[in-house]
Amino acid sequence: MSTETATTVVQAEPAETFSAVLGLAAAMWSVDDGDVIDADPPRTLTHRVRLDGETACWLTWTVTPRGDGTTYVRLAHDEADLRPGPPPELDVVLAALAGSIREASIG
């Protein structure tokens, strides 16, 4: 198994961030309750991502409050397939998370 990680800070409290993580996972990968491996809201979430019905990878989100109205988010990607391939675009996923939080605060 190989692991890649990325981090960001978002302008939201942990509970709001965790909710946004759940929404993003559902929207991007159709994650539902059956895909959740472990959850400790609002601190951590691990879920699988399926491709053609098979588990392609696992994503672990770690949400840590910073105390100033912002939250630190660490995203770890554990790859199930060790064949060479492109690295996961975790920064793109974290940017989508930050964007969904911004949209929620405006709307």
C-alpha positions in Angstrom: 0.0 0.0 0.0 1.2 3.5 -0.7 0.2 6.7 1.1 0.1 10.3 0.0 -0.9 13.2 2.2 -1.9 16.9 1.8 -3.0 19.6 4.3 -4.9 22.8 4.3 -6.5 25.3 6.7 -10.2 26.2 6.1 -12.2 29.1 7.4 -14.7 27.1 9.4 -15.1 25.4 12.8 -14.5 21.6 13.0 -18.2 20.6 12.9 -18.9 22.6 9.8 -15.7 21.3 8.2 -16.6 17.7 9.0 -20.1 18.2 7.5 -18.4 19.7 4.3 -16.1 16.6 4.1 -19.1 14.3 4.2 -20.9 16.3 1.5 -17.8 16.4 -0.7 -17.2 12.7 -0.4 -20.8 12.0 -1.3 -20.7 14.4 -4.3 -17.2 13.4 -5.7 -17.2 9.6 -5.0 -20.9 8.7 -4.1 -19.7 7.8 -0.6 -22.5 6.5 1.6 -22.7 4.9 5.0 -21.6 1.6 3.6 -18.3 3.2 2.4 -17.4 4.6 5.9 -14.7 2.5 7.5 -14.2 4.6 10.7 -15.7 7.9 11.9 -15.2 10.0 15.0 -17.1 13.2 14.2 -15.9 15.9 14.0 -12.3 14.7 14.3 -11.8 11.9 11.7 -13.4 10.1 8.8 -12.0 7.2 6.8 -13.9 6.0 3.8 -13.3 3.9 0.8 -13.6 5.1 -2.8 -15.0 2.5 -5.2 -14.2 2.2 -8.9 -16.2 -0.3 -10.9 -17.5 -1.8 -7.6 -14.0 -2.4 -6.2 -12.2 -0.5 -3.5 -9.6 1.7 -5.3 -8.3 3.6 -2.3 -9.1 4.8 1.2 -9.2 8.5 2.2 -8.7 9.5 5.8 -9.7 13.1 6.8 -8.3 14.5 10.1 -9.9 17.7 11.3 -8.2 19.7 14.0 -9.4 23.0 15.4 -6.9 25.9 15.5 -8.9 28.0 18.0 -9.2 31.1 15.7 -12.3 30.1 13.7 -10.2 28.0 11.3 -9.6 24.3 11.1 -6.6 22.3 9.9 -7.5 19.5 7.6 -5.1 16.6 6.7 -6.1 14.3 3.9 -4.4 10.9 3.6 -4.8 8.8 0.5 -4.0 5.1 0.8 -3.8 3.4 -2.5 -5.0 -0.2 -2.9 -3.3 -0.7 -6.3 0.4 -0.5 -6.3 0.9 -0.5 -10.0 2.5 2.7 -11.3 0.0 5.5 -12.0 -0.5 9.2 -11.6 -0.3 10.5 -8.0 -3.7 11.5 -6.4 -4.6 15.1 -6.8 -5.2 15.7 -3.1 -4.6 19.5 -3.4 -7.5 19.7 -5.9 -9.7 17.8 -3.4 -8.8 20.1 -0.5 -9.4 23.1 -2.8 -12.9 21.7 -3.5 -13.5 21.3 0.2 -12.5 25.0 0.9 -14.7 26.1 -2.0 -17.7 24.2 -0.6 -17.2 25.8 2.8 -17.0 29.3 1.3 -20.2 28.7 -0.7 -22.0 27.4 2.4 -21.0 30.5 4.3 -22.2 32.8 1.6 -25.4 31.0 0.9 
